[in-house]
Amino acid sequence: MLKDLIKNLKPSSTLMINEASKKIEEQGKKIFKFGFGQSPFSVPQDVVEELKKNSYQNKYLPIQGLNQLREVVAKYTSSKKNYEYNSSNVLIGPGSKELMFLLQIIFDGEIILPAPSWVSYAPQAILGRNKIQIVQTKRENNWFPTGQEIEEIIFKDDKKNYLLFLNSPNNPSGQVCERLDEISQIAKKYKLIILSDEIYSELCFKSNFKSISSFCPEKTIISNGLSKWCGAGGWRLGYFIIPDSLNDINKMINVLASETFSAVSAPIQYAAIKAYKNDHRKYITKSKNILKAVGEYVYSNLKSNKILINKPQGGFYLMPEFLNNKFESSSEMCNNILSNTGIALLPGSDFGFKPDRMLARLSFTDFDGQKFMDQIDENEKIDNDTIKKLAPKIVEGVDILNKWSESL
Amino acid sequence: MNKKLWEASLHQKRNSNLFRFEKFLAKKFNYIPEQNFKKLFNWTIKNPKMFWSSIWEYSNLKGLKKDKFYLPKNIMKSKFLIQSKLNFAENLLSKNDNSKAVTFISENGYREEKSWRELNYNTIKVVNFLNKIKIKEKDRIAAYTVNQIETVESFLATSAIGAIWSSCSPDFGTQGVIERFSQIKPKLLIITDRYYYNGKEINVLERLPNILKKIKSIKNILIINYPGKRNLKPNKIHGVKIFFYKNLKNKKETEISYKKFDFDKELAILYSSGTTGKPKCICHRAGGVLLQHLKEHKLHCNVKEGDNIFYFTTCGWMMWNWLITFLASKASIVLFEGFPMYKKNDLLFKIAEKERISLFGISAKYIDQLKKLNLKINNKYKLKYMKTICSTGSPLSPDSFDYVYKNIKKNVHLASIAGGTDLVSCFVLGNIYSPVYKGQIQNNGLGMNTDVFSEKGKSLINKKGELVCKSAFPSMPIYFWNDKNNQKYKSAYFKRFKDVWHHGDYAEKKPNGGYIIYGRSDTTLNPGGVRLGTAEIYSEVEKFKEIKESIVVGQSWDNDVRIILFIVMSKNFLLTDVLFDKIKSQIRKNASPRHVPSKIIVVKDIPRTKSGKVVELAVKNTIEGNKIKNIEALANPEALNQFRNLKELSF
């Protein structure tokens, strides 16, 4: 009784690796949760308090989101992008994932997905019945497509509409896109719009994060939310910022929203106002410093002639490539790693890479972020001893992976 | 004067490993190959991390490479490729086919050959034996053996399991062996039952009881028979187990999985010459030595797979370690045992011709000897395959450079090389890009910021001074054995200049990057407060066919130092007044008036170390009535007797 389209979909690999990990854990073995990317930090206290205070809020809120919240988001974003957005450009959703899904439903054209891409873009495109064009990226380009590579796809049929998903800092590669100007030129030249997934932008290790929206704001939808920088994944609050030039899209997502989720939970929206209004720079700086230190620890201790890695530039992940001829596919390799070492990684094939490329996503968030944050000062340099003390599983996991890689 | 004696052809340069390496760098880094040694050298000094990491990659080493370095100002504390893992033996045994890996030849022409497969197989056999007698990682294995294939296999097996190797050749006397091995407490002693020198058989096994009496840590003995001879049987000894090499059994394994050890894993303990006290136990690391040797062999000596490498050495000299590592370049090695002029002055060249030796390594003293005998090697041997001649042990005199090109081979890369046991490798050596100039070592080793310093630590060009190294390098000792807080290590190299390796050679750097070494700086002469190297006197004295050998020392005299020249006369010659004047005038003319000895004294023999170095310090101490600190380092300590209470030196 299932549609063929649906039958072919598999549960998200993130969930599968969690189940496999649980089984191993039940056998009494130690598991290193390097597969799942969840913020290790707690939600800032003032935001939590605000949620408590607003738990009585029980009314339906406007479909596009609470006006006050949309205003602070517009203001917050405008201050960062040098582009004037106002509240009418902002659309609040129950996580940006849902908004992206609706975008896929309404969009008529082809979807350009760089490999690597986040695991849900492709299934959503399938559900939206959009054709997917995958661009295999290269390590030397920070695992992002070049303008030329995108143009080559569009060039085959430049009458069509195209939607490019650009996620920087990237999940799974941990890299930041540098060829923004070049990509924006293509967007300006063709019927190409860009969904700029900036969910990790607050966690960019360099201070001057640049968004594609600064290069072609009129063709860019910005997607962001509370999950990553605010440690509030489970709160489910995300937003789109859609420029006036793409107003049709804005309108139609609203229509679909009204037919699906109606509006985001009211107390969450009230609490989110605080998240964007109050000054959380200290919290963010600390988060970034910790993630940067832990990420660089993993990077510098793991990379070798057998494990190629690009230095992490933002977010929770890095993407090691284990050079070998031992395994047929990256998923076979990740299964081997999991059963031999207890380290859970996601195979590169889940992110659109060809299966025979021995890539995997490693999430370095298996530590108690709150404890870590409490024990360091805002601009303290985090040395290896601190990491050993406060992120012991990361250190141990890296050692084990190193041992494992010796046999390659 | 810079007289150019040889330069590689454009074709040779273009087909060299050095050029291949440059192209390799160009692929990875912002580097443009220009076949210019100075440029490449400067790049390696500026980019030590990229350079040493590239040597690993260029050599395709098996193992896990981590590009982590710690290179502080205090170079003694440097660390290379931290957390990288490899197995030394696995990388020397990466070939495993039926082609020739190692050849043994004794002085009387007895020859054995083993293929890579056999070498692999036999190494596993020894590994099984070591496991059986429960030798563990870091345990010491001492070898008192002949330069034979079994010694190589034992060394490989030792490093394969992470134990530490230490070897002495049988020309070391019982006392010398005890003095060295007792310091490191080995669990196993490997011993060759006998050896031959100039036709004479010498029983080594009968020294065993005395050694065991003094080194109680030895619980197992492995006896190797001299190649081609039956085993001599030892007398029963209580408390130790005796095994015979030829009875070792294999468990039918033809491959083993090699455990990968840290880059800094101990490989071998070598000994300082002991001329200034008890021999120091210098402990070297597996990864560092391997990397340094691969660099020297591939890039400096241009050695390629299938080349045949010969070095005239015993397993008691660092050049033995240097020779064995050629296996890592997939070259085959030739071991010679015995007297190099047994029944035939040109014995080694006969071997070189027959074995198609591509790199022929000897000591400078050996070339001097050939020169003295006025042998015209090229009349008899074409040496078609010989691409390189390496000379070391002591400075190669300018005349010997001429001799090689005139009488051995015209088109050959003569690489005078200099370094030491302290680094089991070289500071300065040859390369295929630079020309060979008479009397000069071609250039620095890549990645080795070698220089010549004045007393005050200033760089000198065209002036003599102290040979130093301003950069860290991976084959520095890990530590000295039994050396609390690295005191001995530090005082051996880092006492003189801050954060700079002071090697103790007296040298001069030329503007073209070449080097001249004038001998050890602790034996330099200071008559009238002017520092003179002994090499300049030697190179003049060597020209006299009437003189077989010589030794120069400074005698403290009248609040100053005067130069004393001791000579050994060639057969049928006497020191006449005419000759006496001729020696003096030639030194005056070609060296300087300051170099002219105050006394020239004829002796019968000159004391030298086991590796053939003349020991000025021992002679100086003897003539001045001081105690000789380590007489056991000498091959012929009895020679010192003639220097005692010499009448000529009292006025």
HADDOCK unambig.tbl for C-alpha pairs under 7 A between the chains (distance, minus, plus):
assign (segid A and resid 303 and name CA) (segid B and resid 66 and name CA) 6.30 0.50 0.50
assign (segid A and resid 304 and name CA) (segid B and resid 64 and name CA) 6.41 0.50 0.50
assign (segid A and resid 304 and name CA) (segid B and resid 65 and name CA) 4.93 0.50 0.50
assign (segid A and resid 304 and name CA) (segid B and resid 66 and name CA) 4.26 0.50 0.50
assign (segid A and resid 304 and name CA) (segid B and resid 67 and name CA) 6.41 0.50 0.50
assign (segid A and resid 305 and name CA) (segid B and resid 64 and name CA) 6.15 0.50 0.50
assign (segid A and resid 305 and name CA) (segid B and resid 65 and name CA) 4.96 0.50 0.50
assign (segid A and resid 305 and name CA) (segid B and resid 66 and name CA) 6.61 0.50 0.50
assign (segid A and resid 306 and name CA) (segid B and resid 64 and name CA) 6.43 0.50 0.50
assign (segid A and resid 406 and name CA) (segid B and resid 63 and name CA) 6.85 0.50 0.50
assign (segid A and resid 406 and name CA) (segid B and resid 64 and name CA) 5.90 0.50 0.50
